[in-house]
Amino acid sequence: MRHLVKLVTFTTPDAPGRDKLGRINADGQVEDLTAVVGDRTLLDVIATWAQLSPALIASTGLPVAAGARLRAPIPQPHRNVFAVGKNYRDHITEFGRSGYDTPDRVEIPSVPVVFSKVPTAVTGPRDNIDAHPTVTKELDYEAELAVIIGRGGRGITREQAMEHVWGYTIINDVTARDLQRDHQQWLLGKSLDTFAPMGPWAVTADEVGDPRRLMVHCTVNGEARQHATVADLIFDIPDLVATISAGITLRSGDIIATGTPAGVGIGFTPPRFLTPGETVECSITGLGTLRNTVR
Ligand code: MG
């Protein structure tokens, strides 16, 4: 049975500081789930999904939240977002010849390149991306499928991995290329405030089905920049879950950004970095669209 569940975290104009949990109804409106889940956050709900989901899925007649403003579905991850570099072949080529890798290299990694973004980088699906003009001159975008872990564990095998996936969302892995290059370790260049737009929804794995069929698409000011299928991942989701969990206990609510396809700003000659006023849209089949303007 397929459960149509698109969960959101939102605020309303009368309580802009209070995050609430909702779901998107058939008309695209936000239904307030407070009557079902109380004050639980999405992290709480994912952690107790087996117990909570029957009532959540069966609930009807929920009030539509007027003036709802979407936040990231998980506005405050409980720890860093795991992320994966160089996981689409054409992107490895463009990155390797851009002069931004150290040293320049275009070969396919033999194991996944895993890094992380700090939780405070997360921002909402319609929020502005801060240009940080005093910190970086080379702002870039990376549209990515993000996996949300349901049941945690260590030593999860490839074969078991999909049983640990609760669902999916979109992350724009915004990157300061100069910081990424100059500091060699990627944490700073990937973690500035607002560098992880997330959302607009968190969608359960059973609704998504086979993630390999999903298309990742990115535009800047309406111009197509990235377009790829998740089937092209070099290290697929089971690989990533198995690799990370080999020695780190994955926890419910952990997020893994799976990597970006070709078409980022440094892939162009000369590079096309984001500038204030430009709007980046990242879309994935069935997962909605992130729409963030650089300010
Ligand atoms: Mg990335």
py3Dmol code that shows the C-alpha trace and the ligand (Angstrom):
import py3Dmol

protein = """\
ATOM      1  CA  MET A   1       0.000   0.000   0.000  1.00  0.00           C
ATOM      2  CA  ARG A   2       1.284   3.445  -0.901  1.00  0.00           C
ATOM      3  CA  HIS A   3       0.851   6.122   1.736  1.00  0.00           C
ATOM      4  CA  LEU A   4       0.754   9.613   0.305  1.00  0.00           C
ATOM      5  CA  VAL A   5       2.651  11.518   2.929  1.00  0.00           C
ATOM      6  CA  LYS A   6       4.404  14.815   2.226  1.00  0.00           C
ATOM      7  CA  LEU A   7       5.379  16.250   5.578  1.00  0.00           C
ATOM      8  CA  VAL A   8       6.351  19.848   6.204  1.00  0.00           C
ATOM      9  CA  THR A   9       7.505  22.021   9.049  1.00  0.00           C
ATOM     10  CA  PHE A  10       5.879  25.447   8.978  1.00  0.00           C
ATOM     11  CA  THR A  11       5.093  28.572  10.909  1.00  0.00           C
ATOM     12  CA  THR A  12       2.030  30.784  10.806  1.00  0.00           C
ATOM     13  CA  PRO A  13       1.904  34.579  10.926  1.00  0.00           C
ATOM     14  CA  ASP A  14       0.399  34.619  14.435  1.00  0.00           C
ATOM     15  CA  ALA A  15       3.274  32.525  15.851  1.00  0.00           C
ATOM     16  CA  PRO A  16       6.296  33.027  13.573  1.00  0.00           C
ATOM     17  CA  GLY A  17       8.694  31.549  16.119  1.00  0.00           C
ATOM     18  CA  ARG A  18       6.816  28.292  16.639  1.00  0.00           C
ATOM     19  CA  ASP A  19       7.468  25.394  14.302  1.00  0.00           C
ATOM     20  CA  LYS A  20       4.500  23.154  13.576  1.00  0.00           C
ATOM     21  CA  LEU A  21       4.212  19.905  11.666  1.00  0.00           C
ATOM     22  CA  GLY A  22       1.920  19.659   8.681  1.00  0.00           C
ATOM     23  CA  ARG A  23       1.290  17.763   5.512  1.00  0.00           C
ATOM     24  CA  ILE A  24       0.537  18.808   1.973  1.00  0.00           C
ATOM     25  CA  ASN A  25      -2.989  17.938   0.873  1.00  0.00           C
ATOM     26  CA  ALA A  26      -4.212  17.126  -2.634  1.00  0.00           C
ATOM     27  CA  ASP A  27      -4.727  20.830  -3.332  1.00  0.00           C
ATOM     28  CA  GLY A  28      -1.181  21.690  -2.326  1.00  0.00           C
ATOM     29  CA  GLN A  29      -2.277  23.345   0.905  1.00  0.00           C
ATOM     30  CA  VAL A  30      -0.622  22.845   4.290  1.00  0.00           C
ATOM     31  CA  GLU A  31      -2.777  20.891   6.736  1.00  0.00           C
ATOM     32  CA  ASP A  32      -1.922  21.411  10.398  1.00  0.00           C
ATOM     33  CA  LEU A  33      -1.091  18.060  12.055  1.00  0.00           C
ATOM     34  CA  THR A  34      -0.993  19.434  15.606  1.00  0.00           C
ATOM     35  CA  ALA A  35      -4.215  17.590  16.504  1.00  0.00           C
ATOM     36  CA  VAL A  36      -2.500  14.295  15.619  1.00  0.00           C
ATOM     37  CA  VAL A  37       1.108  14.782  16.704  1.00  0.00           C
ATOM     38  CA  GLY A  38       0.920  17.541  19.329  1.00  0.00           C
ATOM     39  CA  ASP A  39       4.188  19.432  19.675  1.00  0.00           C
ATOM     40  CA  ARG A  40       6.310  16.706  18.111  1.00  0.00           C
ATOM     41  CA  THR A  41       8.867  17.737  15.538  1.00  0.00           C
ATOM     42  CA  LEU A  42       9.498  15.814  12.354  1.00  0.00           C
ATOM     43  CA  LEU A  43      12.560  14.270  14.047  1.00  0.00           C
ATOM     44  CA  ASP A  44      10.272  13.011  16.847  1.00  0.00           C
ATOM     45  CA  VAL A  45       7.759  11.669  14.345  1.00  0.00           C
ATOM     46  CA  ILE A  46      10.371   9.837  12.281  1.00  0.00           C
ATOM     47  CA  ALA A  47      11.825   8.269  15.439  1.00  0.00           C
ATOM     48  CA  THR A  48       8.403   6.857  16.357  1.00  0.00           C
ATOM     49  CA  TRP A  49       7.068   6.397  12.835  1.00  0.00           C
ATOM     50  CA  ALA A  50       5.871   2.828  13.302  1.00  0.00           C
ATOM     51  CA  GLN A  51       3.660   3.882  16.225  1.00  0.00           C
ATOM     52  CA  LEU A  52       2.516   7.274  14.905  1.00  0.00           C
ATOM     53  CA  SER A  53       2.069   6.737  11.203  1.00  0.00           C
ATOM     54  CA  PRO A  54      -1.266   4.834  11.243  1.00  0.00           C
ATOM     55  CA  ALA A  55      -3.071   7.698  12.993  1.00  0.00           C
ATOM     56  CA  LEU A  56      -1.244  10.282  10.929  1.00  0.00           C
ATOM     57  CA  ILE A  57      -2.111   8.617   7.647  1.00  0.00           C
ATOM     58  CA  ALA A  58      -5.729   7.957   8.639  1.00  0.00           C
ATOM     59  CA  SER A  59      -6.404  11.472   9.944  1.00  0.00           C
ATOM     60  CA  THR A  60      -8.927  13.558   8.023  1.00  0.00           C
ATOM     61  CA  GLY A  61     -10.595  16.920   8.405  1.00  0.00           C
ATOM     62  CA  LEU A  62      -7.430  18.678   9.531  1.00  0.00           C
ATOM     63  CA  PRO A  63      -7.447  22.485   9.441  1.00  0.00           C
ATOM     64  CA  VAL A  64      -5.610  24.192   6.598  1.00  0.00           C
ATOM     65  CA  ALA A  65      -2.954  26.548   7.949  1.00  0.00           C
ATOM     66  CA  ALA A  66      -3.600  30.025   6.545  1.00  0.00           C
ATOM     67  CA  GLY A  67      -0.465  31.916   5.581  1.00  0.00           C
ATOM     68  CA  ALA A  68       1.800  28.953   6.314  1.00  0.00           C
ATOM     69  CA  ARG A  69       5.487  29.670   5.756  1.00  0.00           C
ATOM     70  CA  LEU A  70       7.524  26.576   5.007  1.00  0.00           C
ATOM     71  CA  ARG A  71      10.646  25.924   7.005  1.00  0.00           C
ATOM     72  CA  ALA A  72      13.119  23.164   6.213  1.00  0.00           C
ATOM     73  CA  PRO A  73      11.338  19.884   7.081  1.00  0.00           C
ATOM     74  CA  ILE A  74      14.108  19.280   9.623  1.00  0.00           C
ATOM     75  CA  PRO A  75      15.085  22.860  10.523  1.00  0.00           C
ATOM     76  CA  GLN A  76      17.547  21.783  13.196  1.00  0.00           C
ATOM     77  CA  PRO A  77      19.195  18.443  12.432  1.00  0.00           C
ATOM     78  CA  HIS A  78      20.546  16.820  15.575  1.00  0.00           C
ATOM     79  CA  ARG A  79      24.011  16.712  14.045  1.00  0.00           C
ATOM     80  CA  ASN A  80      25.883  17.496  10.848  1.00  0.00           C
ATOM     81  CA  VAL A  81      24.313  16.616   7.525  1.00  0.00           C
ATOM     82  CA  PHE A  82      26.341  13.878   5.840  1.00  0.00           C
ATOM     83  CA  ALA A  83      27.164  14.747   2.258  1.00  0.00           C
ATOM     84  CA  VAL A  84      28.883  13.049  -0.640  1.00  0.00           C
ATOM     85  CA  GLY A  85      31.239  14.608  -3.156  1.00  0.00           C
ATOM     86  CA  LYS A  86      32.035  13.448  -6.680  1.00  0.00           C
ATOM     87  CA  ASN A  87      29.206  10.976  -7.039  1.00  0.00           C
ATOM     88  CA  TYR A  88      28.152  11.642 -10.667  1.00  0.00           C
ATOM     89  CA  ARG A  89      30.674  10.975 -13.451  1.00  0.00           C
ATOM     90  CA  ASP A  90      30.168  14.153 -15.484  1.00  0.00           C
ATOM     91  CA  HIS A  91      30.444  16.275 -12.351  1.00  0.00           C
ATOM     92  CA  ILE A  92      33.771  14.634 -11.471  1.00  0.00           C
ATOM     93  CA  THR A  93      35.048  15.662 -14.887  1.00  0.00           C
ATOM     94  CA  GLU A  94      33.900  19.269 -14.577  1.00  0.00           C
ATOM     95  CA  PHE A  95      35.186  19.555 -11.000  1.00  0.00           C
ATOM     96  CA  GLY A  96      38.495  17.904 -11.787  1.00  0.00           C
ATOM     97  CA  ARG A  97      39.339  20.221 -14.676  1.00  0.00           C
ATOM     98  CA  SER A  98      38.042  23.382 -12.960  1.00  0.00           C
ATOM     99  CA  GLY A  99      41.187  23.949 -10.925  1.00  0.00           C
ATOM    100  CA  TYR A 100      39.155  23.743  -7.702  1.00  0.00           C
ATOM    101  CA  ASP A 101      40.140  20.233  -6.680  1.00  0.00           C
ATOM    102  CA  THR A 102      43.426  19.776  -4.853  1.00  0.00           C
ATOM    103  CA  PRO A 103      45.253  18.401  -6.694  1.00  0.00           C
ATOM    104  CA  ASP A 104      43.301  18.493  -9.973  1.00  0.00           C
ATOM    105  CA  ARG A 105      42.012  15.025 -10.663  1.00  0.00           C
ATOM    106  CA  VAL A 106      39.284  13.575 -12.795  1.00  0.00           C
ATOM    107  CA  GLU A 107      39.379   9.902 -11.861  1.00  0.00           C
ATOM    108  CA  ILE A 108      36.371   8.159 -10.325  1.00  0.00           C
ATOM    109  CA  PRO A 109      36.836   7.736  -6.559  1.00  0.00           C
ATOM    110  CA  SER A 110      37.229   4.128  -5.457  1.00  0.00           C
ATOM    111  CA  VAL A 111      35.220   4.775  -2.299  1.00  0.00           C
ATOM    112  CA  PRO A 112      32.624   7.470  -1.493  1.00  0.00           C
ATOM    113  CA  VAL A 113      33.948  10.958  -0.662  1.00  0.00           C
ATOM    114  CA  VAL A 114      32.033  11.780   2.534  1.00  0.00           C
ATOM    115  CA  PHE A 115      32.033  15.194   4.205  1.00  0.00           C
ATOM    116  CA  SER A 116      29.541  17.106   6.311  1.00  0.00           C
ATOM    117  CA  LYS A 117      27.688  20.388   6.644  1.00  0.00           C
ATOM    118  CA  VAL A 118      26.972  21.876  10.068  1.00  0.00           C
ATOM    119  CA  PRO A 119      23.303  21.903  11.161  1.00  0.00           C
ATOM    120  CA  THR A 120      23.135  25.701  11.300  1.00  0.00           C
ATOM    121  CA  ALA A 121      23.639  25.838   7.517  1.00  0.00           C
ATOM    122  CA  VAL A 122      20.080  24.556   7.068  1.00  0.00           C
ATOM    123  CA  THR A 123      17.507  27.030   5.802  1.00  0.00           C
ATOM    124  CA  GLY A 124      14.002  26.865   4.367  1.00  0.00           C
ATOM    125  CA  PRO A 125      12.843  26.022   0.842  1.00  0.00           C
ATOM    126  CA  ARG A 126      11.880  29.642   0.035  1.00  0.00           C
ATOM    127  CA  ASP A 127      14.454  31.457   2.172  1.00  0.00           C
ATOM    128  CA  ASN A 128      17.243  33.634   0.862  1.00  0.00           C
ATOM    129  CA  ILE A 129      20.787  32.339   0.442  1.00  0.00           C
ATOM    130  CA  ASP A 130      23.168  34.743   2.152  1.00  0.00           C
ATOM    131  CA  ALA A 131      25.855  35.793  -0.339  1.00  0.00           C
ATOM    132  CA  HIS A 132      28.418  36.293   2.479  1.00  0.00           C
ATOM    133  CA  PRO A 133      30.245  38.902   0.355  1.00  0.00           C
ATOM    134  CA  THR A 134      33.006  39.450   2.917  1.00  0.00           C
ATOM    135  CA  VAL A 135      33.730  35.711   3.162  1.00  0.00           C
ATOM    136  CA  THR A 136      33.420  34.382  -0.409  1.00  0.00           C
ATOM    137  CA  LYS A 137      33.470  35.672  -3.972  1.00  0.00           C
ATOM    138  CA  GLU A 138      32.620  32.308  -5.504  1.00  0.00           C
ATOM    139  CA  LEU A 139      29.131  31.164  -4.561  1.00  0.00           C
ATOM    140  CA  ASP A 140      27.878  28.001  -6.261  1.00  0.00           C
ATOM    141  CA  TYR A 141      24.844  25.678  -6.217  1.00  0.00           C
ATOM    142  CA  GLU A 142      24.488  21.884  -6.124  1.00  0.00           C
ATOM    143  CA  ALA A 143      21.043  20.268  -6.442  1.00  0.00           C
ATOM    144  CA  GLU A 144      20.938  16.939  -4.579  1.00  0.00           C
ATOM    145  CA  LEU A 145      18.644  14.142  -3.482  1.00  0.00           C
ATOM    146  CA  ALA A 146      18.835  13.840   0.315  1.00  0.00           C
ATOM    147  CA  VAL A 147      18.063  10.635   2.180  1.00  0.00           C
ATOM    148  CA  ILE A 148      16.465  10.752   5.629  1.00  0.00           C
ATOM    149  CA  ILE A 149      17.284   7.794   7.867  1.00  0.00           C
ATOM    150  CA  GLY A 150      14.428   6.140   9.776  1.00  0.00           C
ATOM    151  CA  ARG A 151      15.726   3.249  11.837  1.00  0.00           C
ATOM    152  CA  GLY A 152      19.315   3.786  12.891  1.00  0.00           C
ATOM    153  CA  GLY A 153      22.060   1.248  13.193  1.00  0.00           C
ATOM    154  CA  ARG A 154      25.707   0.415  12.716  1.00  0.00           C
ATOM    155  CA  GLY A 155      27.155  -2.049  10.271  1.00  0.00           C
ATOM    156  CA  ILE A 156      24.117  -1.810   8.001  1.00  0.00           C
ATOM    157  CA  THR A 157      24.696  -3.910   4.894  1.00  0.00           C
ATOM    158  CA  ARG A 158      23.887  -2.900   1.337  1.00  0.00           C
ATOM    159  CA  GLU A 159      21.100  -5.459   1.354  1.00  0.00           C
ATOM    160  CA  GLN A 160      19.514  -4.041   4.532  1.00  0.00           C
ATOM    161  CA  ALA A 161      20.128  -0.392   3.723  1.00  0.00           C
ATOM    162  CA  MET A 162      16.804   0.580   2.159  1.00  0.00           C
ATOM    163  CA  GLU A 163      14.956  -0.712   5.234  1.00  0.00           C
ATOM    164  CA  HIS A 164      16.686   2.082   7.157  1.00  0.00           C
ATOM    165  CA  VAL A 165      15.594   4.847   4.777  1.00  0.00           C
ATOM    166  CA  TRP A 166      12.551   6.724   6.088  1.00  0.00           C
ATOM    167  CA  GLY A 167      12.225   9.098   3.185  1.00  0.00           C
ATOM    168  CA  TYR A 168      13.673  11.815   0.996  1.00  0.00           C
ATOM    169  CA  THR A 169      13.931  15.544   0.521  1.00  0.00           C
ATOM    170  CA  ILE A 170      15.948  17.988  -1.595  1.00  0.00           C
ATOM    171  CA  ILE A 171      19.078  19.838  -0.469  1.00  0.00           C
ATOM    172  CA  ASN A 172      20.896  22.561  -2.343  1.00  0.00           C
ATOM    173  CA  ASP A 173      24.494  21.912  -1.242  1.00  0.00           C
ATOM    174  CA  VAL A 174      25.461  25.568  -1.597  1.00  0.00           C
ATOM    175  CA  THR A 175      29.229  25.930  -1.741  1.00  0.00           C
ATOM    176  CA  ALA A 176      31.785  28.731  -1.446  1.00  0.00           C
ATOM    177  CA  ARG A 177      34.265  27.407  -4.038  1.00  0.00           C
ATOM    178  CA  ASP A 178      37.143  29.624  -2.915  1.00  0.00           C
ATOM    179  CA  LEU A 179      36.836  28.372   0.673  1.00  0.00           C
ATOM    180  CA  GLN A 180      36.433  24.784  -0.515  1.00  0.00           C
ATOM    181  CA  ARG A 181      39.638  25.078  -2.553  1.00  0.00           C
ATOM    182  CA  ASP A 182      41.773  27.166  -0.200  1.00  0.00           C
ATOM    183  CA  HIS A 183      41.003  25.306   3.023  1.00  0.00           C
ATOM    184  CA  GLN A 184      41.207  21.866   1.347  1.00  0.00           C
ATOM    185  CA  GLN A 185      38.862  20.343   3.887  1.00  0.00           C
ATOM    186  CA  TRP A 186      35.357  21.184   2.679  1.00  0.00           C
ATOM    187  CA  LEU A 187      33.547  21.908   5.954  1.00  0.00           C
ATOM    188  CA  LEU A 188      33.912  25.710   5.862  1.00  0.00           C
ATOM    189  CA  GLY A 189      33.070  26.140   2.203  1.00  0.00           C
ATOM    190  CA  LYS A 190      29.972  23.958   2.603  1.00  0.00           C
ATOM    191  CA  SER A 191      28.680  25.174   5.965  1.00  0.00           C
ATOM    192  CA  LEU A 192      28.164  28.932   5.926  1.00  0.00           C
ATOM    193  CA  ASP A 193      24.798  30.041   7.294  1.00  0.00           C
ATOM    194  CA  THR A 194      21.992  29.369   4.744  1.00  0.00           C
ATOM    195  CA  PHE A 195      24.192  26.999   2.704  1.00  0.00           C
ATOM    196  CA  ALA A 196      21.770  24.072   3.039  1.00  0.00           C
ATOM    197  CA  PRO A 197      18.322  25.020   1.716  1.00  0.00           C
ATOM    198  CA  MET A 198      16.170  21.941   2.417  1.00  0.00           C
ATOM    199  CA  GLY A 199      12.656  20.815   1.512  1.00  0.00           C
ATOM    200  CA  PRO A 200      10.070  21.780   0.572  1.00  0.00           C
ATOM    201  CA  TRP A 201       8.682  18.494   1.892  1.00  0.00           C
ATOM    202  CA  ALA A 202       9.912  15.280   3.433  1.00  0.00           C
ATOM    203  CA  VAL A 203       8.383  12.422   1.486  1.00  0.00           C
ATOM    204  CA  THR A 204       8.193   8.878   2.788  1.00  0.00           C
ATOM    205  CA  ALA A 205      10.132   6.194   0.971  1.00  0.00           C
ATOM    206  CA  ASP A 206       7.048   4.157   0.141  1.00  0.00           C
ATOM    207  CA  GLU A 207       5.588   7.072  -1.765  1.00  0.00           C
ATOM    208  CA  VAL A 208       8.796   7.657  -3.696  1.00  0.00           C
ATOM    209  CA  GLY A 209       9.316   4.022  -4.648  1.00  0.00           C
ATOM    210  CA  ASP A 210      12.547   3.297  -6.503  1.00  0.00           C
ATOM    211  CA  PRO A 211      14.737   6.404  -6.044  1.00  0.00           C
ATOM    212  CA  ARG A 212      16.803   5.544  -9.110  1.00  0.00           C
ATOM    213  CA  ARG A 213      13.986   6.749 -11.349  1.00  0.00           C
ATOM    214  CA  LEU A 214      14.024  10.255  -9.858  1.00  0.00           C
ATOM    215  CA  MET A 215      15.234  13.181 -11.962  1.00  0.00           C
ATOM    216  CA  VAL A 216      17.315  15.961 -10.420  1.00  0.00           C
ATOM    217  CA  HIS A 217      16.905  19.345 -12.082  1.00  0.00           C
ATOM    218  CA  CYS A 218      18.344  22.766 -11.335  1.00  0.00           C
ATOM    219  CA  THR A 219      17.823  26.186 -12.893  1.00  0.00           C
ATOM    220  CA  VAL A 220      19.337  29.596 -12.214  1.00  0.00           C
ATOM    221  CA  ASN A 221      17.006  32.473 -13.114  1.00  0.00           C
ATOM    222  CA  GLY A 222      15.025  29.953 -15.158  1.00  0.00           C
ATOM    223  CA  GLU A 223      18.018  28.752 -17.210  1.00  0.00           C
ATOM    224  CA  ALA A 224      18.567  24.981 -17.049  1.00  0.00           C
ATOM    225  CA  ARG A 225      21.884  24.101 -15.430  1.00  0.00           C
ATOM    226  CA  GLN A 226      21.665  20.570 -14.000  1.00  0.00           C
ATOM    227  CA  HIS A 227      19.607  17.624 -15.214  1.00  0.00           C
ATOM    228  CA  ALA A 228      20.318  14.008 -14.313  1.00  0.00           C
ATOM    229  CA  THR A 229      18.787  10.803 -13.092  1.00  0.00           C
ATOM    230  CA  VAL A 230      19.527   9.398  -9.655  1.00  0.00           C
ATOM    231  CA  ALA A 231      20.271   6.093 -11.420  1.00  0.00           C
ATOM    232  CA  ASP A 232      23.564   7.725 -12.462  1.00  0.00           C
ATOM    233  CA  LEU A 233      24.907   7.855  -8.893  1.00  0.00           C
ATOM    234  CA  ILE A 234      28.301   6.136  -8.789  1.00  0.00           C
ATOM    235  CA  PHE A 235      27.794   5.087  -5.176  1.00  0.00           C
ATOM    236  CA  ASP A 236      24.086   4.422  -4.752  1.00  0.00           C
ATOM    237  CA  ILE A 237      22.042   4.883  -1.591  1.00  0.00           C
ATOM    238  CA  PRO A 238      22.747   1.365  -0.237  1.00  0.00           C
ATOM    239  CA  ASP A 239      26.482   1.982  -0.801  1.00  0.00           C
ATOM    240  CA  LEU A 240      26.328   5.275   1.075  1.00  0.00           C
ATOM    241  CA  VAL A 241      24.348   3.891   4.019  1.00  0.00           C
ATOM    242  CA  ALA A 242      26.692   0.903   4.281  1.00  0.00           C
ATOM    243  CA  THR A 243      29.820   3.054   4.016  1.00  0.00           C
ATOM    244  CA  ILE A 244      28.799   5.643   6.624  1.00  0.00           C
ATOM    245  CA  SER A 245      27.287   3.147   9.054  1.00  0.00           C
ATOM    246  CA  ALA A 246      30.290   0.820   8.919  1.00  0.00           C
ATOM    247  CA  GLY A 247      31.796   2.609  11.904  1.00  0.00           C
ATOM    248  CA  ILE A 248      29.381   5.416  12.743  1.00  0.00           C
ATOM    249  CA  THR A 249      26.031   4.536  14.271  1.00  0.00           C
ATOM    250  CA  LEU A 250      23.415   6.120  12.064  1.00  0.00           C
ATOM    251  CA  ARG A 251      20.521   7.618  13.975  1.00  0.00           C
ATOM    252  CA  SER A 252      16.920   8.242  13.142  1.00  0.00           C
ATOM    253  CA  GLY A 253      16.691  11.630  11.436  1.00  0.00           C
ATOM    254  CA  ASP A 254      20.203  11.592  10.026  1.00  0.00           C
ATOM    255  CA  ILE A 255      20.394  13.157   6.586  1.00  0.00           C
ATOM    256  CA  ILE A 256      22.641  12.128   3.697  1.00  0.00           C
ATOM    257  CA  ALA A 257      22.960  14.460   0.695  1.00  0.00           C
ATOM    258  CA  THR A 258      23.862  12.059  -2.086  1.00  0.00           C
ATOM    259  CA  GLY A 259      25.914  14.252  -4.425  1.00  0.00           C
ATOM    260  CA  THR A 260      25.309  16.584  -7.330  1.00  0.00           C
ATOM    261  CA  PRO A 261      25.333  16.023 -11.093  1.00  0.00           C
ATOM    262  CA  ALA A 262      27.176  18.102 -13.708  1.00  0.00           C
ATOM    263  CA  GLY A 263      26.203  21.675 -14.452  1.00  0.00           C
ATOM    264  CA  VAL A 264      27.370  23.583 -11.374  1.00  0.00           C
ATOM    265  CA  GLY A 265      28.843  27.076 -11.764  1.00  0.00           C
ATOM    266  CA  ILE A 266      32.492  25.961 -11.806  1.00  0.00           C
ATOM    267  CA  GLY A 267      31.666  23.574 -14.631  1.00  0.00           C
ATOM    268  CA  PHE A 268      31.457  26.550 -17.010  1.00  0.00           C
ATOM    269  CA  THR A 269      34.391  28.371 -18.600  1.00  0.00           C
ATOM    270  CA  PRO A 270      34.628  30.929 -17.193  1.00  0.00           C
ATOM    271  CA  PRO A 271      32.818  29.859 -14.023  1.00  0.00           C
ATOM    272  CA  ARG A 272      29.321  31.219 -13.469  1.00  0.00           C
ATOM    273  CA  PHE A 273      29.059  31.992  -9.797  1.00  0.00           C
ATOM    274  CA  LEU A 274      25.830  33.083  -8.158  1.00  0.00           C
ATOM    275  CA  THR A 275      25.330  36.787  -7.604  1.00  0.00           C
ATOM    276  CA  PRO A 276      22.806  38.682  -5.444  1.00  0.00           C
ATOM    277  CA  GLY A 277      19.360  38.720  -7.005  1.00  0.00           C
ATOM    278  CA  GLU A 278      19.726  35.390  -8.768  1.00  0.00           C
ATOM    279  CA  THR A 279      17.213  32.647  -7.956  1.00  0.00           C
ATOM    280  CA  VAL A 280      18.178  28.964  -7.829  1.00  0.00           C
ATOM    281  CA  GLU A 281      15.493  26.327  -8.249  1.00  0.00           C
ATOM    282  CA  CYS A 282      16.262  22.683  -7.423  1.00  0.00           C
ATOM    283  CA  SER A 283      13.566  20.131  -8.283  1.00  0.00           C
ATOM    284  CA  ILE A 284      13.318  16.363  -7.964  1.00  0.00           C
ATOM    285  CA  THR A 285      10.518  14.150  -9.264  1.00  0.00           C
ATOM    286  CA  GLY A 286       7.735  14.056  -6.676  1.00  0.00           C
ATOM    287  CA  LEU A 287       9.737  15.941  -4.059  1.00  0.00           C
ATOM    288  CA  GLY A 288       8.832  19.487  -5.076  1.00  0.00           C
ATOM    289  CA  THR A 289      11.067  22.481  -5.685  1.00  0.00           C
ATOM    290  CA  LEU A 290      13.501  24.530  -3.617  1.00  0.00           C
ATOM    291  CA  ARG A 291      13.396  28.184  -4.694  1.00  0.00           C
ATOM    292  CA  ASN A 292      16.034  30.371  -3.080  1.00  0.00           C
ATOM    293  CA  THR A 293      17.233  33.822  -4.029  1.00  0.00           C
ATOM    294  CA  VAL A 294      20.743  35.052  -3.280  1.00  0.00           C
ATOM    295  CA  ARG A 295      20.794  38.196  -1.131  1.00  0.00           C
TER     296      ARG A 295
END
"""
ligand_1 = """\
1
MG
Mg 27.388 18.362 -3.048
"""
view = py3Dmol.view(width=600, height=400)
view.addModel(protein, "pdb")
view.setStyle({"model": 0}, {"cartoon": {"style": "trace"}})
view.addModel(ligand_1, "xyz")
view.setStyle({"model": 1}, {"stick": {}})
view.zoomTo()
view.show()
